[in-house]
Every structure is written in C-alpha cells, then in structure tokens.
Amino acid sequence: MEDNELMSSMKVSRAVAKMAIPSVISSLVTVVYNMADTFFVGQTGDPLQVAAVSLTNPVFILLMAFANMFGMGGSAVASMAMGEKNEKRVKNASAFVTYGSLAVGIVFALLLYVFMKPVLGVFGADSQTYDLAKGYVFHIAYGAPFIIWSAAASFVVRAEGASKEAMIGSMIGTVVNIVLDPVFISGMHMGAAGAAIATTIGNVLASLYYLWYFLKKSKSFSIHPRYFTVRNKVLTRICAIGMPTAIFSVLMSVSTIVLNQILVAYGNAPVAAIGIVFKANMFITFLQMGLANGVQPLLGYNYGSGDRKRFVDVEKYTKKCCLVVGILATALFFFGREPIIRMFIDDPEVIRYGVQMLVAYMLSGPVIGLLFVNMNCLQSTGNAFPATVLSVLRQGILLIPLLYLLQMLFGLNGVIYGQAVTDWISVLLSILIWNNKKRKMEGNS
C-alpha cells in the first residue's frame, strides 16, 4: 500500500474506520483514564475525597486545553502540509508541538505551586475539602509537562496515519494509572493525592513511548531542535487552528468551576455526584469526539490536496457514524443509570443526585457528535474563527449565564439541565455555520 492510499484513494468507509477506530479506542481509553481516579477514590467510601477530586477536575481540563490546542493545531497543520508535500513544514509542526507543550507545562506547574491557595478557593474548596484537594493538585502540577505533551503527541502521531501507535501511547498511560491507583489510594492510604501520583507516572511513561516513536519510528516527523520555529506561520497556524478546541476545554474548566460553586451551596454530596456524572458522561461525549478527531487528518489532507468531493464524503459518513453510536450509547446509559453511579460510590445521597444529573446530561448525547464533526471540518478548512465561536458559545457565553438563570428559575433542578440545553443550541448553530461555509467552498471548487 502506498503511503498516501489511506488518505487519498481508499474507500471512504474503510478509510474512516481505519483512522477512527483507533482514535475512538484512544478516546475511550482516555475516558477510562479519567474515570479511574474517581472510581478508586470512590471505593474509599468517603464523599469528601470524591468531592475533592471533582473540585480539582478543572486543573486537568486546563492541561487538556493546551494539549488540545497544540495537538489539534499541530495535527491539522501537519496533515495539510503532507497533502501539499511540504516535508519541512511537517517536521516544523511536530517540533513546535513538542517544545511548546513542555514549555507551557513548566509554566503551568510553577503557577499552580505559587497560587495554590487562591486557585483552590476559586474552585470551591472549603474547610472540609481543601487539604484533600491540595494533595491532588500538588502531584498533578509536576506532571503537567508530561500530561500536555503526551496528549498532544497522540494527535500529531495520528496525522501520519499511525492511529495504532497513538492508541498504544494512550493505553500505556491508562493501564499504568489503573494499576497504580489502588496501590497509592488504598494500599498506601494516600487518597486523592495517590490518584494524582498514579496519573503523573502514567503520563511520564506515555511521554517516553512517544519520544521513542518520534526518534525511531516516524517517517515524516522530527522533534530535533533545529526544526523548532515560530516563523513561517507555524506558531500562528497551529495556535489558531487549535484554539477552538483549547477554548472549548478552557471554558469547560471555567463552567465546571462555576457549576461547583453553585452546587457547593447545596452541600458536598451534589459536588461529588456531578464529578461522577461528568466522568460517566464522558463515555458518550468522547466516543463521538474520537470519531470526529480520528478523521481530522483525512479532512485536512483532502482539503490540502484539493479533493473536495472526498472531503465531503468523509464528513457525511462520519456524521452518520456519530448519530448511530450516539443513540446507542445514550440508550445504554439511560437504562443503566443507577448501576453506573453506584459503581463509583455506595452513598445513598450521592447516588440520588447522580442518577438525576446523569439523565439530564444524556439529553444531548445522540447529537453532540455533529458539533464535533462540524468544528473539525471548520478547523480543517482553515476556518478557525467560527469554530472558536462555537466553542465559546457552548462552554461560556451560553452555558454560564444559563446555569445562573436556570438556578434562579428552578433551583438545583434547573442547574443540572443547563449543559443539555446549551449543547442543543450549539449543535444547531454549528449546522447552520458549517453548511454556509461548505456551500462557499463547493462554489469555489
């Protein structure tokens, strides 16, 4: 098989499957990875430990914001450069993602250590949860460079068509985290802090794997310092294209902080419950996000090579897949909602809140994948601004005011439906925006 057969001539359904299945597996591995800390901490039976992990979740989301910016942006720039046969620019992209990720991770760690107390105060930590949350953040902070780079590298590796290798890297971090979680959390009685240590070790080992891949296996990429540059629009294109996904994650962190601040007024049980629901609902969301992210190199390559028909065929087929898996996953979670919450913690009050919250979050499950595909289509065609607008709307401009409005109108019951209402509005807007851009693109072809 020629190197470009997968991207340019393989049957669309087969090409999407070849690219998307490893990406979906990687995404589900990420879900398991994120669930692991909450699950094993929940086995302590202490709602305060679970609440502490929930309160510190915005830290991890912020790290993922930078990882997604570098990863999605770098992947898009690299895949377009491959379509244009620009080998040097491909290497520039991988080198920039590597050193940019590490630099931002170091700065992020220093800021967390210096401003630990006010940061946790903003997150909603109180006298009961502060010390537990501090222990978690302390150990996550020094792992920040590895957390960001290992996640970003998985996106870039997929741009070369190496979805299997990207999946292996993700699985290394997850398996190590799952193995070490019970050792540190229960075996060494470290609670939330033990969960953070396991997470950091897993990401360090995943980073070592990607280092090996770039140095020994990659045919197109390089992380040699001589290829690192911020010129020739390398910095601006990667950051601009990756910005929508980054803003999406940043605002998710902000909205999570706002949500925790609202919920803590009702007690620590709702805070613990929303942390569990957030992780459980990731299965539905990331399943479809994995599909959308997996085909991004196909979209970028075919747009870069000028094959508009194949671009549209990939888009349509991926959307059909997202709808099917979205409906099936949502149905599965609806019928198993109580066992799913009970799996994390056996606390009657947390379970009661959790079941109600999970049902509310699932309302947008069948269609949320359309948003991710439309955003990736916009990013792959260089339309970063409208994709950024969609991210801002979903996690900021719409969601945060809605949370306060719904709380004022309906109390706690209103708050938990804010995300689903926002998701539906965002999906509909993304359809309108992308269809308009696509008509213009097809008119110019």
C-alpha positions in Angstrom: 0.0 0.0 0.0 1.3 3.4 -0.9 1.7 5.9 1.9 -1.0 8.2 0.6 -3.5 5.5 -0.4 -5.3 5.7 3.0 -5.6 9.5 2.8 -6.4 9.9 -0.9 -7.9 6.9 -2.6 -9.0 4.2 -0.1 -12.8 3.6 0.1 -14.3 6.3 2.4 -16.0 3.8 4.8 -12.8 1.8 5.1 -10.5 4.9 5.5 -12.8 6.3 8.2 -12.8 3.0 10.0 -9.0 2.7 9.8 -8.5 6.2 11.1 -11.5 6.5 13.5 -11.5 3.1 15.3 -8.0 3.5 16.9 -9.0 7.1 17.7 -12.2 6.0 19.3 -10.3 3.4 21.3 -7.8 6.1 22.4 -10.7 8.3 23.4 -12.4 5.6 25.4 -9.0 4.8 27.0 -8.9 8.5 28.0 -12.4 8.1 29.5 -11.3 5.1 31.5 -8.2 7.0 32.5 -10.3 9.9 33.7 -12.8 7.6 35.4 -10.1 5.6 37.2 -9.2 8.3 39.8 -12.8 9.0 40.7 -13.6 5.3 40.7 -10.8 4.2 43.0 -11.2 7.3 45.3 -14.9 6.4 45.5 -14.0 3.0 46.8 -12.8 4.6 50.0 -16.5 5.4 50.7 -15.6 9.0 51.6 -17.7 11.5 49.7 -15.3 14.3 50.7 -12.4 12.5 48.9 -14.7 12.2 45.8 -15.7 15.9 46.1 -12.0 16.9 46.3 -11.2 15.1 43.1 -14.3 16.7 41.5 -13.3 20.2 42.6 -9.8 19.8 41.1 -11.1 18.5 37.8 -10.7 22.0 36.2 -6.9 21.7 36.6 -6.8 18.6 34.5 -9.2 20.2 32.0 -7.0 23.2 31.7 -4.0 21.0 31.0 -6.0 19.3 28.3 -6.9 22.7 26.8 -3.2 23.3 26.0 -2.8 19.7 24.9 -5.7 20.0 22.5 -4.5 23.3 21.2 -1.1 22.0 20.3 -2.3 18.6 19.3 -5.3 19.5 17.1 -3.5 22.5 15.6 -0.3 20.6 15.0 -2.2 17.7 13.5 -4.1 19.9 11.1 -1.0 21.8 10.0 1.0 18.6 9.6 -1.8 16.8 7.6 -2.3 19.8 5.3 1.5 20.0 4.8 1.5 16.3 3.9 -1.2 16.9 1.3 1.0 19.7 -0.1 4.1 17.5 0.0 5.9 20.1 2.3 8.2 17.8 4.3 10.0 20.5 6.2 6.7 22.1 7.4 5.6 18.6 8.7 8.8 18.5 10.8 8.3 22.1 12.0 4.9 21.2 13.2 6.0 18.2 15.3 8.9 20.0 16.8 6.8 23.1 17.7 4.2 20.9 19.4 6.8 19.1 21.4 8.7 22.1 22.8 5.6 24.3 23.1 3.9 21.6 25.2 6.8 21.2 27.5 7.3 25.0 28.0 3.7 25.6 28.8 3.6 22.6 31.2 6.5 24.0 33.2 4.9 27.5 33.4 1.6 25.9 34.4 3.3 23.9 37.2 5.0 26.9 38.6 1.8 29.0 38.6 -0.1 26.2 40.4 2.6 26.0 43.2 2.7 29.7 43.7 -1.0 30.3 43.7 -2.3 27.0 45.1 -4.4 28.5 47.9 -6.3 31.2 45.9 -6.8 28.7 43.0 -8.4 26.1 45.2 -10.5 28.8 46.8 -11.9 29.8 43.4 -12.5 26.1 42.6 -14.9 25.9 45.6 -12.8 24.0 48.1 -14.0 24.6 51.7 -12.6 23.7 55.1 -13.6 20.0 54.6 -12.1 19.5 51.2 -9.1 22.0 50.9 -6.3 19.7 52.2 -7.5 16.8 50.2 -7.7 18.9 47.0 -4.3 20.5 47.7 -2.7 17.0 47.9 -4.2 16.1 44.5 -3.1 19.4 42.8 0.4 19.2 44.2 1.2 16.0 42.5 -0.6 16.8 39.2 1.4 20.0 38.9 4.9 18.5 38.4 3.4 16.1 35.9 1.9 19.0 33.8 4.6 19.0 31.1 4.2 15.2 30.5 0.4 15.4 30.7 0.2 18.1 28.0 2.9 16.6 25.7 1.7 13.0 25.8 -1.9 14.1 24.9 -0.7 16.5 22.2 1.6 13.9 20.7 -1.2 11.4 20.2 -3.0 13.9 17.9 0.2 14.5 15.9 1.0 10.9 15.5 -2.4 10.2 14.1 -1.8 12.8 11.4 0.9 10.4 10.0 -1.8 7.7 9.7 -0.3 5.9 12.8 -3.6 5.6 14.7 -2.5 2.3 16.2 0.7 3.8 17.7 -1.3 6.8 19.0 -3.7 4.3 20.7 -0.8 2.4 22.2 0.6 5.6 23.8 -2.8 6.4 25.3 -3.2 2.9 26.6 0.2 2.9 28.3 -0.8 5.9 30.4 -4.2 4.5 31.2 -3.1 1.0 32.1 -0.3 2.3 34.4 -2.8 4.7 36.0 -5.4 1.9 36.6 -2.7 -0.4 38.1 -1.2 2.2 40.4 -4.4 3.9 41.5 -5.4 1.2 44.1 -1.8 0.8 45.2 -1.4 4.5 46.1 -5.1 5.3 47.0 -6.0 2.3 49.2 -2.8 0.3 49.6 -0.7 3.3 50.8 -3.7 5.2 52.1 -2.9 8.4 50.2 -6.5 9.0 48.9 -6.8 11.8 46.3 -3.1 12.5 46.4 -2.3 8.9 45.4 -4.6 9.2 42.4 -2.6 12.2 41.2 0.7 10.4 41.6 -0.6 7.5 39.6 -1.8 9.9 36.9 1.6 11.6 36.6 3.5 8.4 36.4 1.2 7.1 33.7 1.8 10.3 31.6 5.6 10.2 32.1 5.7 6.6 30.7 3.4 7.6 27.8 5.7 10.5 27.0 8.7 8.1 26.9 6.8 6.0 24.4 6.1 9.0 22.1 9.7 10.1 22.4 10.7 6.7 21.1 8.2 6.9 18.3 9.4 10.3 17.1 13.1 9.3 17.4 13.0 5.8 16.0 9.8 5.1 14.0 8.3 8.1 12.4 8.9 8.6 8.7 7.7 12.2 8.5 8.1 13.9 11.9 11.1 15.1 13.8 11.5 16.7 17.3 15.1 17.8 16.6 15.5 21.3 18.0 16.7 22.6 14.5 13.2 22.1 13.3 11.6 24.2 16.0 10.5 27.6 14.8 7.8 30.1 15.4 8.2 31.6 11.9 6.5 31.0 8.6 3.2 31.0 10.4 4.0 27.8 12.2 3.1 29.3 15.6 0.1 31.3 14.4 -1.4 28.5 12.3 -1.1 25.8 14.9 -2.4 28.0 17.7 -5.2 29.5 15.5 -6.4 26.1 14.3 -6.1 24.5 17.7 -7.6 27.5 19.5 -11.3 26.4 19.2 -10.6 23.1 20.9 -8.4 24.8 23.5 -11.1 27.4 24.2 -13.6 24.6 24.4 -11.5 23.0 27.2 -10.7 26.2 29.0 -14.3 27.3 29.1 -15.3 23.8 30.2 -12.9 24.3 33.1 -14.5 27.7 33.9 -18.0 26.3 33.6 -17.0 23.4 35.9 -15.8 25.9 38.5 -19.0 27.9 38.2 -21.1 24.7 38.5 -19.1 23.6 41.5 -19.5 27.0 43.2 -23.3 26.8 42.6 -23.6 23.2 43.8 -21.4 23.6 46.9 -24.2 25.8 48.4 -26.4 22.6 48.4 -23.7 20.6 50.2 -20.7 18.4 49.2 -22.9 15.5 48.0 -24.1 17.2 44.8 -20.5 18.2 44.2 -19.4 14.6 44.5 -22.3 13.5 42.3 -21.6 15.9 39.5 -18.0 14.8 39.5 -19.1 11.2 38.9 -21.7 12.2 36.3 -19.1 14.4 34.5 -16.7 11.4 34.2 -19.5 8.9 33.3 -21.0 11.1 30.6 -17.5 11.4 29.0 -18.1 8.0 27.6 -21.0 9.3 25.4 -19.2 12.5 24.5 -15.7 11.1 23.9 -17.0 8.2 21.9 -18.3 10.7 19.3 -15.3 13.1 19.8 -13.0 10.2 19.0 -14.8 9.6 15.7 -14.6 13.3 14.8 -10.9 13.6 15.8 -9.9 10.4 14.1 -11.0 11.6 10.6 -9.4 15.1 11.0 -6.2 14.0 9.2 -8.4 12.7 6.3 -10.3 16.0 6.2 -7.1 18.1 6.3 -5.2 16.0 3.7 -8.0 16.1 1.2 -8.7 19.8 1.7 -5.0 20.4 1.3 -4.8 18.3 -1.9 -7.9 19.9 -3.4 -10.1 16.8 -3.4 -13.4 18.5 -2.2 -15.6 15.5 -3.1 -13.7 13.1 -0.9 -13.7 15.7 1.9 -17.5 15.9 1.8 -17.9 12.1 1.6 -15.7 11.7 4.7 -17.7 14.4 6.5 -21.1 12.8 5.7 -20.1 9.3 6.6 -18.6 10.3 9.9 -21.8 12.2 10.9 -23.8 9.1 10.2 -21.5 7.0 12.4 -21.7 9.6 15.2 -25.5 9.6 15.2 -25.6 5.8 15.4 -23.2 5.4 18.2 -24.6 8.5 20.0 -28.1 7.0 20.1 -26.8 3.5 21.2 -24.5 4.9 23.9 -27.2 7.2 25.3 -29.7 4.3 25.4 -27.2 2.1 27.2 -26.5 4.7 29.8 -30.2 5.6 30.3 -31.2 2.0 31.2 -28.1 1.5 33.3 -28.1 4.9 35.0 -28.3 3.8 38.7 -25.8 0.9 38.5 -23.4 3.3 36.7 -23.5 5.8 39.6 -23.5 3.1 42.2 -20.3 1.6 40.6 -18.4 4.7 41.7 -19.7 5.1 45.3 -22.3 3.5 47.6 -23.6 6.6 49.2 -27.5 7.0 49.0 -27.5 10.8 48.8 -24.7 10.9 46.2 -26.5 8.2 44.2 -29.8 10.0 44.3 -28.3 13.3 43.0 -26.1 11.4 40.5 -29.0 9.5 38.8 -30.9 12.7 38.3 -27.9 14.6 36.9 -26.9 11.8 34.6 -30.3 11.7 32.9 -30.1 15.4 32.4 -26.7 15.3 30.8 -27.7 12.5 28.4 -30.3 14.6 26.7 -27.8 15.8 24.1 -26.0 12.5 23.8 -27.4 11.4 20.5 -26.4 14.6 18.6 -23.4 16.0 20.2 -21.1 14.3 17.7 -22.4 16.5 14.9 -21.0 19.5 16.8 -17.5 17.9 16.9 -17.5 16.9 13.2 -18.6 20.4 12.1 -15.9 22.0 14.3 -13.3 19.7 12.8 -14.5 20.5 9.3 -14.2 24.2 10.0 -10.7 23.8 11.5 -9.5 21.5 8.7 -10.5 24.1 6.1 -8.7 26.9 7.9 -11.9 28.5 9.3 -10.7 28.7 12.9 -12.8 31.7 13.9 -16.3 30.2 13.5 -15.1 27.0 15.2 -13.8 29.2 18.1 -17.2 30.9 18.3 -19.0 27.6 18.6 -16.6 26.6 21.4 -17.1 29.9 23.2 -20.9 29.6 22.9 -21.1 26.0 24.2 -18.9 26.4 27.2 -19.1 30.1 28.0 -21.4 32.7 26.6 -24.4 30.4 26.6 -23.7 27.9 29.4 -22.6 30.0 32.3 -25.5 32.6 32.1 -27.9 29.6 31.6 -26.6 28.0 34.8 -27.4 31.1 36.9 -30.7 31.7 35.1 -31.9 28.2 35.5 -30.9 28.2 39.1 -32.9 31.4 39.7 -35.9 29.9 38.0 -35.9 26.3 39.0 -33.2 25.9 41.7 -30.9 22.8 41.7 -33.2 21.0 39.2 -32.7 23.8 36.7 -28.9 23.9 37.1 -28.4 20.3 36.0 -30.2 20.8 32.7 -28.0 23.8 31.6 -25.5 21.7 29.7 -28.0 19.8 27.7 -29.9 23.0 26.6 -26.6 24.6 25.7 -25.5 21.5 23.7 -28.6 21.5 21.6 -28.3 25.2 20.7 -24.6 24.7 19.8 -25.3 21.7 17.6 -28.0 23.6 15.6 -25.7 26.7 15.2 -22.8 24.5 14.1 -25.0 23.0 11.4 -26.0 26.5 10.1 -22.4 27.8 10.2 -20.8 24.8 8.6 -23.4 24.4 5.8 -22.9 28.1 4.9 -19.1 27.6 4.7 -19.4 24.4 2.8 -21.6 26.0 0.1 -19.0 28.6 -0.4 -16.2 26.0 -0.5 -18.1 23.9 -3.1 -18.9 27.1 -5.1 -15.1 27.9 -5.3 -14.1 24.4 -6.3 
